Amino acid sequence: MSIPKELNNGILIFIGIGLYFLTMELLGLSDVFLLRILNIFIVIYFLNKTIKSNYNEGKTEYLENLISGTLTALIGVALSVAGLLTYISMKGGDAYLAKLSQNFLFGGGTPSVNEYCIGLFFEGIASSIIITFTLMQYWKDRPVKHF
């Protein structure tokens, strides 16, 4: 039994983002804002992989691929935020979050761990949907062939 590509690529998004941020943390670069936003390339890669796989299987319907890409992104976002919540809790909760959120989402406030994760969840959903629509525009006029 094989795992659906949406779940597989969503898990790979989670693993990729997790490894990326853990590496930044180990290198002492987790406070560099520009490096934080580069995780978008991990999301783009695996969303594109899902949609490309659909095209290789002959699934070229716009709505079907849009749903597939969005589902992949939502799985990746949900797992990533859950992983971040767990990581923040293990590192000291609010004390660790105060250091983490200085240059990020909540510039002037001091969010709780839950507020921070909810904010990232909605930001992740919004950016993932934008990426999915952008990739769909790229793929919608591609001729059907094996890539």
GUPAVEX-587682 format. One record per residue (C-alpha): residue number from 1; residue in three letters; y, z, x. Coordinates in steps of 0.05 Angstrom, whole numbers, m for minus. Layout:
% GUPAVEX-587682
(dogu NUM, "ALA", (Y, Z, X))
...
% end
This chain:
% GUPAVEX-587682
(dogu 1, "MET", (0, 0, 0))
(dogu 2, "SER", (67, m20, 29))
(dogu 3, "ILE", (133, 15, 19))
(dogu 4, "PRO", (185, m26, m19))
(dogu 5, "LYS", (235, m58, 29))
(dogu 6, "GLU", (293, m21, m5))
(dogu 7, "LEU", (262, 47, 9))
(dogu 8, "ASN", (240, 26, 79))
(dogu 9, "ASN", (309, 0, 98))
(dogu 10, "GLY", (343, 59, 64))
(dogu 11, "ILE", (302, 106, 107))
(dogu 12, "LEU", (318, 64, 169))
(dogu 13, "ILE", (393, 70, 152))
(dogu 14, "PHE", (384, 146, 149))
(dogu 15, "ILE", (346, 148, 215))
(dogu 16, "GLY", (396, 101, 249))
(dogu 17, "ILE", (457, 140, 226))
(dogu 18, "GLY", (424, 206, 243))
(dogu 19, "LEU", (406, 183, 313))
(dogu 20, "TYR", (475, 154, 323))
(dogu 21, "PHE", (511, 218, 304))
(dogu 22, "LEU", (463, 263, 342))
(dogu 23, "THR", (474, 220, 404))
(dogu 24, "MET", (550, 225, 395))
(dogu 25, "GLU", (543, 301, 386))
(dogu 26, "LEU", (501, 307, 450))
(dogu 27, "LEU", (551, 265, 489))
(dogu 28, "GLY", (610, 307, 463))
(dogu 29, "LEU", (640, 247, 426))
(dogu 30, "SER", (632, 271, 355))
(dogu 31, "ASP", (707, 284, 348))
(dogu 32, "VAL", (726, 212, 365))
(dogu 33, "PHE", (745, 181, 298))
(dogu 34, "LEU", (736, 109, 318))
(dogu 35, "LEU", (665, 121, 341))
(dogu 36, "ARG", (650, 156, 275))
(dogu 37, "ILE", (665, 95, 234))
(dogu 38, "LEU", (621, 49, 276))
(dogu 39, "ASN", (561, 72, 236))
(dogu 40, "ILE", (581, 18, 187))
(dogu 41, "PHE", (544, m32, 232))
(dogu 42, "ILE", (479, 5, 221))
(dogu 43, "VAL", (488, 0, 146))
(dogu 44, "ILE", (507, m74, 150))
(dogu 45, "TYR", (446, m90, 192))
(dogu 46, "PHE", (395, m58, 145))
(dogu 47, "LEU", (429, m82, 81))
(dogu 48, "ASN", (428, m153, 110))
(dogu 49, "LYS", (355, m143, 129))
(dogu 50, "THR", (338, m126, 56))
(dogu 51, "ILE", (376, m186, 27))
(dogu 52, "LYS", (349, m233, 80))
(dogu 53, "SER", (278, m210, 65))
(dogu 54, "ASN", (290, m225, m8))
(dogu 55, "TYR", (312, m295, 9))
(dogu 56, "ASN", (251, m305, 53))
(dogu 57, "GLU", (208, m285, m6))
(dogu 58, "GLY", (243, m336, m50))
(dogu 59, "LYS", (284, m285, m89))
(dogu 60, "THR", (351, m319, m94))
(dogu 61, "GLU", (379, m291, m159))
(dogu 62, "TYR", (447, m260, m146))
(dogu 63, "LEU", (438, m199, m191))
(dogu 64, "GLU", (368, m184, m165))
(dogu 65, "ASN", (392, m184, m93))
(dogu 66, "LEU", (455, m145, m111))
(dogu 67, "ILE", (412, m90, m143))
(dogu 68, "SER", (364, m92, m83))
(dogu 69, "GLY", (420, m85, m33))
(dogu 70, "THR", (455, m30, m73))
(dogu 71, "LEU", (390, 9, m80))
(dogu 72, "THR", (378, 4, m5))
(dogu 73, "ALA", (448, 30, 8))
(dogu 74, "LEU", (443, 87, m43))
(dogu 75, "ILE", (378, 111, m12))
(dogu 76, "GLY", (409, 109, 57))
(dogu 77, "VAL", (472, 146, 34))
(dogu 78, "ALA", (434, 199, m5))
(dogu 79, "LEU", (386, 214, 52))
(dogu 80, "SER", (443, 214, 103))
(dogu 81, "VAL", (485, 263, 64))
(dogu 82, "ALA", (424, 308, 51))
(dogu 83, "GLY", (409, 306, 126))
(dogu 84, "LEU", (482, 323, 142))
(dogu 85, "LEU", (481, 381, 93))
(dogu 86, "THR", (418, 408, 127))
(dogu 87, "TYR", (447, 397, 196))
(dogu 88, "ILE", (513, 432, 180))
(dogu 89, "SER", (475, 490, 149))
(dogu 90, "MET", (432, 497, 212))
(dogu 91, "LYS", (493, 494, 258))
(dogu 92, "GLY", (531, 551, 223))
(dogu 93, "GLY", (556, 524, 157))
(dogu 94, "ASP", (631, 531, 145))
(dogu 95, "ALA", (647, 550, 217))
(dogu 96, "TYR", (615, 486, 243))
(dogu 97, "LEU", (646, 446, 187))
(dogu 98, "ALA", (716, 469, 206))
(dogu 99, "LYS", (706, 437, 274))
(dogu 100, "LEU", (672, 375, 245))
(dogu 101, "SER", (723, 358, 192))
(dogu 102, "GLN", (787, 366, 232))
(dogu 103, "ASN", (798, 291, 243))
(dogu 104, "PHE", (759, 264, 185))
(dogu 105, "LEU", (758, 261, 110))
(dogu 106, "PHE", (800, 322, 92))
(dogu 107, "GLY", (860, 320, 139))
(dogu 108, "GLY", (900, 378, 110))
(dogu 109, "GLY", (849, 422, 76))
(dogu 110, "THR", (789, 464, 92))
(dogu 111, "PRO", (733, 439, 48))
(dogu 112, "SER", (670, 477, 35))
(dogu 113, "VAL", (604, 447, 59))
(dogu 114, "ASN", (589, 423, m12))
(dogu 115, "GLU", (658, 392, m21))
(dogu 116, "TYR", (652, 357, 46))
(dogu 117, "CYS", (583, 329, 30))
(dogu 118, "ILE", (604, 307, m41))
(dogu 119, "GLY", (665, 272, m11))
(dogu 120, "LEU", (621, 236, 40))
(dogu 121, "PHE", (571, 218, m14))
(dogu 122, "PHE", (624, 183, m56))
(dogu 123, "GLU", (656, 151, 5))
(dogu 124, "GLY", (587, 126, 27))
(dogu 125, "ILE", (571, 98, m42))
(dogu 126, "ALA", (638, 62, m46))
(dogu 127, "SER", (633, 32, 24))
(dogu 128, "SER", (560, 12, 13))
(dogu 129, "ILE", (576, m24, m51))
(dogu 130, "ILE", (633, m61, m16))
(dogu 131, "ILE", (586, m81, 41))
(dogu 132, "THR", (533, m103, m9))
(dogu 133, "PHE", (582, m147, m47))
(dogu 134, "THR", (607, m176, 19))
(dogu 135, "LEU", (537, m193, 42))
(dogu 136, "MET", (521, m223, m26))
(dogu 137, "GLN", (580, m270, m17))
(dogu 138, "TYR", (552, m290, 50))
(dogu 139, "TRP", (482, m302, 23))
(dogu 140, "LYS", (497, m332, m46))
(dogu 141, "ASP", (506, m404, m23))
(dogu 142, "ARG", (453, m405, 31))
(dogu 143, "PRO", (399, m456, 21))
(dogu 144, "VAL", (330, m428, 8))
(dogu 145, "LYS", (290, m434, 72))
(dogu 146, "HIS", (253, m386, 118))
(dogu 147, "PHE", (303, m355, 166))
% end
